[in-house]
Amino acid sequence: MSMRAWVSSLGTARPSTSMVTGSGALASSMRSMARSKRGPKRWGVSGTAGPALHTEPTMARMNARQAIRFLESFVDMERDPGASASPPMNLASMRSLLHRVADPQQGRGTVHVTGTNGKGSVSAMIEGILRAGGERTALFTSPHLHSYAERIRIDGEPVPMAELGAGLSAIRPAVEAEKGRPGSEVSTFGVLTAVFHWIARERLGDEGWQVVEVGLGGSFDATNVYEGAEIAVITPIALDHTAILGDTTVAIAKDKAGIIGPGTTCVLAPQPDPAVTQVVRDRCREVGAELRLVDEEWSTDVLERYVFGQSFLLHGRDGSRELRTPLLGNHQVGNAATAVAVAQELRARGAAIDDEAITGGIARTRVPGRLEVMGQRPLVVADGAHNPAAAAALAEALREYLEWRRCFFVLGTMGGKDLRGIAYKLAGLASGIWCCGLDSRRARKPAEMAAELAPLTPHVEVAPSVVEGIEQARQRAEDADLICVTGSLYAVAAARSALLGESVTGR
C-alpha cells in the first residue's frame, strides 16, 4: 500500500494550511473607537501624502511562476547557505523601498512579534483573537511550508498566488529602483515584507490591525520599520542563529529587544533565562516603553490533554477562565497566555475584543507543522523543532500528550543548526532515528548527520529523503508506535506533501 493510500485508509481529517478559522461581529461604534485611540488616519491606497507610488501597470501582472522566479532572484538566507553570515538587506534599504511605494506599513495598528520559539503560534493566536472580535486583520509570518502566499494572510485567509503576483508587479519598479541605488541591497525577505504591506493597504486601507512576525532577530530585521508599533511581543528566547545574533541568550535578547520603541507596550513571555527579562526591562526603560511580564500576571493549569487538543485554566488578576486549544504541548499553553496578555493590551487600545473573542480566537487557531497529527496506527506527527529548546518542548509534549509504545524520529536539519543539541533532547525517547535529506541547498547531508549522532544513540539510520525515512520507519513500526518528523519546517513540508497531499508551489 502506498503511503498516501495508507493515510487515506485511516480516515484522518486533512488539516488545512489556514492558520485560523472563524470570525465574529463588531459594532461600527467600536470600530470608530479603535481608530480614535490609535490616532489620526494616515494616507491609504491613494497616497494623498508622501511620495508618488512607483507601480507597474495591471497588464504586466506576474503569474505564479514568474512571481516565484522574481522573489528568488534576490539574496535569500533561507535558501542560500552563502547568505547566512549577515542580514542581507539593511534597514536603510528597506525603509527606502517602502518609501518608494508611499510607506504602506503605516496607518494600521501594529503588533510586532519576535522571539526564538513560539512567535509563529503567538502571532496566529493574536490574529485569531482580533478577527474573532470582528476586527479586520493582516498577518505576516515566515517561513512558509508550501507557498510564499502562505506568509501573507488577510482576514485569516492566505492571499491567492495571483494576488501575490499582482502585488509584486505593482512594487517591481520600486524594487528595481532600490536595487540599483548605490550601496543598497534587496533580499527576498525584504521584498516579501514590502509586498505584504502593499497588499495590506490595498485590502484594508487604514482599517484593522497588522500582526507581523520578525524574520530574524529584531533590531536589524526587515520588519523593524514602524514609526511606533503599538505592541511589541517577545516570546521565549533561546540559542539560535548564533552566528548572526550572538552566542548567548543575553546577546540575542539585546538584538530582539530592538523592536521596542518609544510609546510601545512590550509584552514579554515567560523566559527560561532570567537575564533576558533584565535585558528587556533595560530596553523599555531606555526608550520609554511600558513592560508587561506575562508570568507576573498569569498562571496556568492544564485540565485535559488529548491527541487533537487540550483545555486549561488561565488564572489572572480578574479571576480564572477555561480555554481550549487544538495545539499540543505545555509550551502552547504558555503561548496562549502570552496571546491573552496581548489581547488585553489591544482591548485597552480600542480593539473590539471581549471574553468570547479571546475564547473563540484561541480555540480556532491552528498552526500547521506544530505537533501536527498526520496519521494513526502508527501515530504520525510532525513538528518544526529546529533548536535544542524547541526539541526539549517537543520531547515533553510527546511524553505527556500522546500514547505510544516505541518512538521513531525522522530527522532533517539545516546547516548551522545545533544538530547534536537537538538529538540529545530526543535520543532518550528514540527507538530509531532516520537522518534524511531535504530539498534545500542549506540542508545537512544524511551521512554527515548520522556520523555526528552515532555517539548519542546506536539506533541511527540514513534515508535520502523525508518521504523515504517515513516509509522505512513505517515498515519498522507497529500500530501502537509513534513516528515523529522533525528538525526543520522543510522536513515538515515534505511530510505534509507526502501524507496530506499538500502541494509545494513556491520555496
N, C-alpha and C positions, 0 to 999 in steps of 0.2 A: 504494500500500500504506500502511495506517495505521502510525503509529509503533509501537504495541504489537504489531501483526502482524509488523512488520519485526524487532523484537527477538525475538519468539517463533520466527520462522523460523530464527534463528541457533542455537537450542538452548542459549542461555545459561542456566546454572543461576540460579534465582531466589534471591538471598541472603535469609536470614531476618533479621528485625529483632532476633532474640535475640542478645545480645552474646556469650554464652559457651555452649558445649555440652560435654557430658561430665561425668563425676563419678568419684569414687574411693571407696575403702573406708577406714574409720577404726576402729581398735580402741577399745573402750569405755574401756580404761585410759588412752589418750592423751586422750580427751575429759575424763576426770577431772583429768588433769594440767593440761590447758589451763585448766580452770575454777579450779583451785587457784592457778595462777600469776597469774591475773587478779584474785584476791581473792574475798571472800565474795559470794554472790549477793545481789542487791537484790530489791525486790518485782517480781513479774511481773504477769500479767494480773489476778490477784485484787486487787492493790494492798493488801497486808496492812499496809503502812506508807504514810504520806503522805496527801494529800488524797483525798476521795471522788471517784470518776470521774463526770464530767458526760457521760453518754452518752444517745443517742437510742434509743428502743425499736426493735427489729429490724423491726417492722411499718412503720416510717417510712423504710425504706431508699430512697435515691435511685436512679433508673435512670441510664443513661449520659448521657442528655441533661440530666437535672436536675443530675448531678454537674458537668458542664461549665459549665452556667449558674451554679451556685453558685461554682465556682472563679473564673469570670470576672466575678463581681460585686465583686471586690476590686481594689485598685490593683495594676497589673502592669507592671513595667518592660519586659518582653519584648514586650507588645502596645501599650502606650500611650506615644507619644512625649512626652507631657507629664509622665510619671512618671520621666523619666531624669535629673533634676537631682540627686537624692539618694536613698539607700536608703529605701524607703517604710515599712519595719517595723523599729523599733528593737529591740535585744536584750532590753530590759526587757519589752516586749510579748511577744516570742517566748518568753522564759522563763516569763512569767506564763501564757501559753496552754498550754505544756507542763505546767506545774504543775497546771493545772486538770484534766488527764487523767492525773495521777499520774506525771509525768515518765517517759514511755516511752522516752526517749533513753538512760536509764541501764540498767545491768545486763549489757549485752553488751560484748565487746571492740570497740574503735572504731579505725578507720583513717580519718583526716580528710585530704582531698586538696585542695590549692589549687594555683594557678599560672595562667599566661596561656594557654599552649598545651600540649596533651598530657594534661591532667588527666582527661579522659574515658577515653582509651585506657589510661592507667596505672591508673585505678580499675577498669576492666574486667579488666585483666590480674591485678591483685591478687585480685579476687574469684574469677577463674578458677583461680588457684593454690590459694587456700583450699579451693574446692569440689573441685578435683581431689584434694586430700588427704583429703577426706571431711568437712570442716567444713560446718556449715550457715551460710548467708550471707544478708545483706540488702544490696542495693546501691541507692544513691540517686544519680542523675545528672540533669543538665539541660543544655540544654533537650531537648525531645523532637522527634522528626521527624513522627510521625503521631498520637500519642495520649498524653494525660497519663499513662496507665497504664504507658508505657514507662519512666518515670522511676523506678519502684519495682519492683525485681526481688527475688524471694525464691527462693533456691536456683537462681539463674540464669534464672528464668522471669518475664516481666513479669506483674504481677497482672492478672486479668481486670477489665474495667471494672465488672462487678457488684461485685467485692470492693472496688474503689476507692470506688464509691458507698456501699457498706455502711460503710466506714471513715469517709467524710466525714459520713454520717448520724450515726455514733456520736459524733464530736467536734463536731458542729454546735452543740450547746448551749454548749460551752466557747468556741467561736469567736465566737458571738453575744455571750456574756457579756464576752469580752475586747474585742470591737469596741465595746461600749457603755461600757467603762470610760473615765472622763475621761483625756485625754492619750494614749490608746492608739490604735494604728493596726494594721490587719491587711492583709496582702498575699497575693496568690495564691501566691507562692513560700513565704511563711510557713505558709500552710495546707497546702500540699503537703509541706513539711518535717515538720509536725506529724503528718499522716496517714501519712507514711512510717514514722515511729517507732511510731505506734499499731499499724499493720499488722505491723511487725517484731515487736513484743511479742506480738501475738495469735498470730503464726505460729511464732515462735522462743522466746518466753519469755525467759529469761536465757541461752539457749544461743547458741553460734556467734559470728559477727563481723559487724559492720556496716561497710561501706565507703561513706563519704559524701563526695561531691564538693561543694565550695563552689559557691554560685551566683555570687557577685560579691565579689572581694576576699578578706577573711578576718576582720579584726578585728570588723566590724560586720555580717557576714553572718548570716542567719537560722540557719545550721547551726552557728554557734560557740556551742554551748550545753552542752558536755560538761564534767563536773567534772574530767575529765582524760583526753583521748584517749590511748590507748597510743602511737599513732604518728601523727605529722603529716608529710605528704608535700608537698613544694613542687616542682612541675615548672617547666620553663623560663619565665622572666618576661620579658615584652616590653611595649611600649606598647599599651594597650587600655583602654577605659573611662576615658580620661584626665580627663574632666570630673568624675568621682567619685573616682577613686583617685589622681590626680596625674599630672603630665605628664613625669615622669622614672621610669626603672626603679627608682631608689632609693626614691622615694616610694611606688611601687606595692609594692615588696618590703616596706617597713615595714608597710603595711596587711595584706598577705598573711601576714606572719610573726606576726600577731596570733593565729593558731590554735595557736601553740606555747605550751604551758602547763607549769607545774612538773611534773617527773617524766616528761614526754613525751620520746620519741625522735624527732628530726626527721631525715628522710631528704631530702637536698637533691639534686635532679637537676643535671646539668651546666648551668651558666648562661652565656649569651652575654656578660653584663656581669659582670666580677669584683666590682664594687661590691656586687652583690646578695648574693654569698656573705658579704661582711663584714657586711651588714645582718643576715642570718640568724644569723651567728655571734654578733653582739652580743645579739640577742634571746635566744638559747639561754643565753648567759652570764647575762643579766639575770634570767631566770626559773628557772634551774637545770635546763635540759633538755640532753639528750645530742644531739650533732650527728654525723651520718654523711654524708660527701660521696661521692656515687656516683663522681665522676671520679677520686677518690683511691684507690678500692678496686677499680674495674673498668675494663676497656678492651674494645673490640670490634673484630672484623674480619668484614666481610661476605664470605660464601663464594659464594653463588649468589643471583642476582636473576631473578625471572620474574614474569609478569603476575599470578599468583594467590598470590604469597608470596615469601619469602626465607629463607635459612639464614645463620647467622652464628656465630662463635666468641665466647664470653664468657670473658674472662680475669680471674681473681681471685686472691686470695692462696692459695686452696686448689687452684689449677690452672685448667684450661680445660674448657669444655663446649660442645658444639654444640647450638644451639637453632634452632627453626623457628617462623616466624610467618606467618599469611596477610596481615598488614598490611604495606603497602608504604612505603618511604621510609627513609632513614638515621635520621630522627627517631624512627621506630618502634623501631629498634634501641636507641636511647637510652632510649626509654620502657620497653622490656623490661628493660634493665639496671637502671633505677630500680625496677621491679616486683620483680626478683630481690633487690635490696638490702632492700626492704621484707619480702619473704618470709623472708629470714634473720632479721630482727628478730622477725617473727611466730613463727618456729620457736623462737627464744630465749625467747619468752614463752609457749610451750606449745602453739602450734598444730601440728597433725599434718601438717607439710609435709616431705616428703623430696624427693630429686632428681627422682624420677619425677613428683611433683606439680608441680614447677616446670616441667619439660619439657612435660608434658601441658597444664598450665594456659595457658602461653604459646602453644602450638601450636593450641589450640582457641578462643582468644579472637578473635572477630570484632566489629568495631565499625562499624555501618552509617554511610555518609557520610564515611568516611575513605579517600580514594583508592579508592572502591568501583567495581569494573568492572560496567557495566550493559549493555554490548552490544559487538559486534565487527563489523568490516567495514562502516563505520569503527568503530574502537575508541571506546567512550563510557565516561568515568569521571566520578565526582562526588566533590568534596571540600569540606568546610565551611570552608575557609580564610577568615578574616574580618578579618585584620590583616596588616600587611606581613611580619612574621616568619613567620607561617603560610604566606603566599603564597610566600615565598622557599623554604621547605621543600618546598612543592608543586612549584615550578618545578624544583628539584633532582631530586625524585623522578621527574617526567615525563621529564627528560633521561636519568636513569641507569637507570630501571626499565622503561621502555616504549619500543617501537619504533614510530616514526611518521614520515611524510613532512612533513605540514603539521599545525599545531595550531590549532584554533578554540576560543575561550573563550565560554561562555555565562555571563554575569556578572549576579548580582543581589545588592545590598548593602542594609544598613540605614542609616538616618540616624545620624550621629555617628561613623561608621567612616572610616578614612583611605583613601578610595577611590583617590586618586592614588598613595598608597604601595603599595597592593595591586597596582594596574595596572602600576606601574613594575617590580615584580618579575616580572610575567608578560609584559609587552609584547615583550620580546626573543624570546619563543617564538611569538608570535601572528601567524598569517596572517589573523586576523579576530577581532574581539571584538563580541559582541552584548550590549548593555545592556538588561536585562529588568526588567519589573515583578514585584513579589512580592505575595502575599496578606497584607499587613500594613500597618497604618497608619504604622509606623515606616520603611517601605521608601523608598529613594531612587527618584525618578521617572526612567524610562529616558532621557528627553530631557536632563534635568539631568546625568545620569551621562555621556552621550555628549559633551556640551559640555565637561565637565571633562577627559575623556580625550582629546579631539581633539588637543591639543598633543603627546601622547605617541606616538600612532600614527595613521596615516591610515586604518587598517582598522577603523573603528568603525561599528556599525550599531545600530538600535533595534528592539526587539521588545516587544509589550505584556505578554508572559508568558514564563516559562522554557520552557514547552512549545512556544510559537511560536518562541522562539530556537533550541531544539534542532532543530525542523523546518527552519528556514531554514539552519542550519549543516549539517544532513544533506544538504540539496539542493546545497550547495556542495562538500561533502566527497566524497572518493573512498575506496575500500576501505582504502588504506594510510594514511589520515589519522586524526587524533585529535580528538575533541570532549570538552572538559572543562567541566563545570558547576561553578561555584564562587562564592565571595563571601559565602555565609552558609548556615546549615543550612536556612533557608527555601527557598533555591534547590535544595538537595539534596533536600528533601522533595518539592518539585514534580516534580523529575526522577524520583524513585523512584515517585511515584504514577503518572506517565505511562508509564514504561518497565517497571516491575516489577509494576504493579498494586496497590501498597500503598495502602490507603485511609486517608484523613485522618479520624480520629474525635474529634479534640479538639485545639485550639490553645491 
